């Protein structure tokens, strides 16, 4: 029973890999808008998200 538990735990630990955090670039446009660019592999896609802070 011990051996089965140890093998099971080893298999589970091999399944969990460290997540790679992509590096990012930041720049600001002339109007003050901050732009963050993240590289995600070789996928030719764009995801746009607009976050507003109305409390300022």
N, C-alpha and C positions, 0 to 999 in steps of 0.2 A: 504494500500500500504506500509506503514511503517513497519507493522508486517512482511510482506512477505520479505521485504528487510533485516530486522534484522535476520530472520530465514535463509535466503540465506547466509548471511555473517557468521553466526554461523556454518553452514554446511561446508562452504569453509574453515573456520579456523580449523575445526576438521580434515579436509582432509590433511592439511599440518602438518606433524610431524617433529620433530627435527631429523636431520640425525645423525646417530651414526658414529663417526670416530673411526676406529679400531686402537688399539695400535700396534706399530711395534717394531721389534728388528733390530739392526744394528750391523754388524761385518765386519771385513776385512780379506780377505784371505792372504796367505803368499806373493802373488804377488802384493798386494796393492789394489785389487779389492774390492770395498765396496758392501756388500750384505744387502738388506733390506727385512725382512720377515714380511708380514702382514697376520694376521688371518682373514678369512672371513667366519664366520659361521662354519658349519660342512661339507662344500663341499670339497670332495677329488679331488682337481684340482690344476694344477700348471700353472702360467702365467709367462713367462720369457720375460724381456725387456732389451735390451742392449743400453745404452746411452753413446756415445763417445763425448769427448770434444777435438776436433782437434786443438783448439787454444792454447793449452798449450805446 
